Amino acid sequence: MAALDKPPPAAEDGPGSGGERGILEGLRRLEGNDPRESGCRIGCGAGFSSDRLGPAVDLLAEGGLDWLVLECIGERTMAFGHRDRRRDPNAGYNPLLEARMRALLPLCRRHGTRLLSNMGVANPRRAAERTVEIAGELGLRGLTVAWLEGDEVTDLLGPQVPSCEGDPAGEARGGLIAANAYLGIEHLLPALATGADVVLTGRVADPSLFLAPLVQRFGWAADDWDRLAAGTLVGHLLECGMQVTGGYFADPGRKEVPDLARCGYPIAEVTADGGAVITKLTSAGGLVSTATVKEQLLYEVHDPSAYVTPDVIADFSAVTVEEIGRDRVRVAGARGRPRPGRLKVTLAFDGGWLGEAGVSYAGINALARAELAREILKERLVRIHGLACPLRFDLIGVDSLHGTAGVGPVRTEDVRLRVACRSRDRREVELVLWETEAILTCGPAGGGGFRGRITESVTTASSSLPREAVRCRVEVLET
Amino acid sequence: MSRRVRLRDIAHARAGDKGNTSNVSVWIEDPAHYAAVLRQLTPDRLRREFPRLLRGPVEIHALPHLRGLNIVMREALEGGVNRSLNLDGHGKSWSYLILRLEVEVDEPLKTRCR
């Protein structure tokens, strides 16, 4: 879980809440110099469920944003949301919603910025109700919160779970936790059209969270595929937060990023023709360059000429990336083809239990001692106890992450033996942890630092549904 | 005169994952090196370099105007993030698997990437 970078500001101006800048920005707007008038300024204030909060506060305070988007769902967090809601009907939304709303809502109100987020995860209604409660506690009268439901399609699938990619053996059948369709702008736009200050959703295609505000603002037609592709490009570049402003990029001595500890979230300045500049606050650390933008351009993309979303099939193969100033990069040239007729669906299955345990060896002959510990554990777990569940042994510092690829080994005198396993029988996982801990006194000399943990495992697979089968509903709440 | 260099000295890269498919985009800094890299970094070579890891088809998409290429490796994540027992189930570090490969290029310029 991410720690907060700074305490959330109070409802009144506190240190670092940007009050003075807010006044300056208000003056700029009165003088007709509001950067928002000529285009649309969208910021991304979270690129995954546990992303930082402090830089989102700064972005809202100083960014002059029309919209702040928080993208907070991954395949795992979606599934865990469903599991949380099963245990407690009031849970299942993003665990950081409370902290984020307390810090951001007062600034949204002050700067006239609307907030759009998929922090509803598996319970958008409760996320919206909680947001309204928080707004009330903050004294924000008349704040409106719209929530969108309809992405959860578990009931639509019926008793027969469809065949899906990622589950070739069909092993997961029967343990279906939930299925969610990726919604797009056709589902989001009615929620935005309510004019609500905050819009909360469950599963939505990530770029659609950014495209929808642009379509609403500029009135792009539902079949203006090139503009929809241009907006999708903006969304794709912003959806992972700092991955376009210097995060996931630095390689000391080779790729330097200034002040990465204070890295800022991205801003897109978009015009009605779909042109866009990717930038960040000048006061924030990080880097926006052709290199950071190019790396993000193909992040999780397969064929660059066919990036499929619910809204458009975007062709990024002729996109241009041009540095037009310090930390300012212009992107253009996305093209689009008609959207697909089916919506992607992710199915989450109960994957049993994941166990991980480790002990470390350091100093003279550390590698040989760690290897001996590994052999002893294999002998005990597989041959003596007869465990048949998937087991993996790594020597961290020698051949772990790239071990399967056949890289290594390297020389080191600081090695950690890691044991990982997955099983539907929790007792088997507990046995792996027990045996690994016992290696401290029953194994090689000088082993220390045992840690072990057991977590619930969720496996996922993909399928699809006809677009028409998915029905959505919007409701608006108010403080 | 040509020489062997690690890709990391002339290019930068980023890894992403979707299900059990990994993609690594590789960006060559000097236009003079692009054609040579594209010629030498083939699907066949990648499967030969990492036979135990790359169990499925490998495709390479070129973006010449950006000096980029996108390596798409199916069934290359030991089951994917929700199934793999690898510490790095996303394959976030696969970019550095690619960057350690050597290619033959004309005398390289040492550049810092920006």
Contacts between the chains, C-beta under 8 A, distances in Angstrom:
chain1	res1	chain2	res2	distance
A	75	B	81	7.4
A	75	B	82	6.6
A	76	B	81	7.1
A	76	B	82	6.3
A	165	B	19	6.4
A	166	B	19	4.9
A	166	B	20	6.4
A	166	B	80	6.5
A	248	B	14	6.9
A	248	B	92	8.0
A	249	B	14	7.7
A	251	B	8	8.0
A	251	B	12	7.5
A	251	B	113	7.9
A	254	B	8	7.0
A	254	B	12	7.7
A	254	B	112	6.9
A	254	B	113	6.1
A	255	B	12	6.0
A	255	B	112	7.7
A	255	B	113	4.6
A	255	B	114	7.8
A	256	B	112	7.2
A	256	B	114	8.0
A	287	B	114	7.7
A	289	B	114	5.3
A	290	B	114	8.0
A	291	B	12	6.1
A	291	B	27	6.7
A	291	B	113	5.6
A	291	B	114	6.0
A	294	B	25	7.5
A	294	B	27	5.3
A	294	B	66	5.7
A	294	B	68	6.2
A	295	B	12	6.9
A	295	B	13	7.6
A	295	B	14	4.0
A	295	B	25	6.3
A	295	B	27	6.8
A	296	B	14	7.4
A	297	B	25	7.5
A	297	B	66	7.8
A	297	B	68	7.9
A	298	B	14	7.4
A	298	B	16	7.6
A	298	B	23	6.9
A	298	B	25	3.8
A	298	B	63	7.8
A	298	B	68	6.8
A	298	B	70	5.0
A	299	B	14	5.9
A	299	B	16	4.5
A	299	B	25	7.3
A	300	B	16	3.6
A	300	B	17	6.8
A	300	B	18	5.6
A	300	B	23	6.7
A	301	B	16	7.3
A	301	B	23	6.6
A	301	B	25	7.8
A	301	B	70	6.8
A	302	B	18	7.3
A	302	B	21	6.9
A	302	B	23	6.0
A	302	B	59	7.7
A	302	B	61	7.9
A	302	B	70	7.5
A	302	B	72	4.8
A	303	B	59	7.9
A	303	B	61	6.0
A	303	B	72	7.6
A	304	B	61	5.5
A	304	B	63	6.1
A	304	B	70	6.0
A	305	B	61	7.8
A	317	B	61	7.8
A	317	B	63	6.3
A	318	B	65	7.3
A	319	B	66	7.7
A	320	B	65	7.3
A	320	B	66	8.0
A	321	B	66	6.3
A	351	B	82	6.6
A	351	B	83	7.5
A	354	B	85	8.0
A	390	B	85	6.1
A	391	B	85	7.7
A	392	B	85	3.8
A	392	B	86	7.2
A	394	B	87	6.6
A	396	B	87	7.5
A	400	B	86	7.9
A	400	B	87	5.7
A	401	B	86	6.6
A	401	B	87	5.9
A	401	B	88	4.5
A	401	B	93	4.9
A	402	B	93	6.8
A	402	B	96	7.8
A	402	B	97	5.9
A	403	B	86	8.0
A	404	B	52	5.7
A	404	B	53	5.0
A	404	B	78	6.1
A	404	B	86	6.7
A	405	B	50	4.6
A	405	B	52	7.0
A	405	B	53	4.2
A	405	B	97	5.5
A	406	B	50	6.4
A	406	B	51	7.5
A	406	B	52	5.9
A	406	B	53	7.3
A	407	B	97	6.8
A	407	B	100	7.3
A	418	B	87	6.8
A	420	B	85	4.2
A	420	B	87	7.7
A	421	B	85	7.2
A	422	B	85	6.5
A	457	B	82	7.3
A	458	B	82	6.1
A	459	B	82	4.7
A	459	B	83	5.6
A	460	B	19	7.8
A	460	B	80	7.8
A	460	B	82	5.0
A	461	B	19	8.0
A	462	B	19	6.4
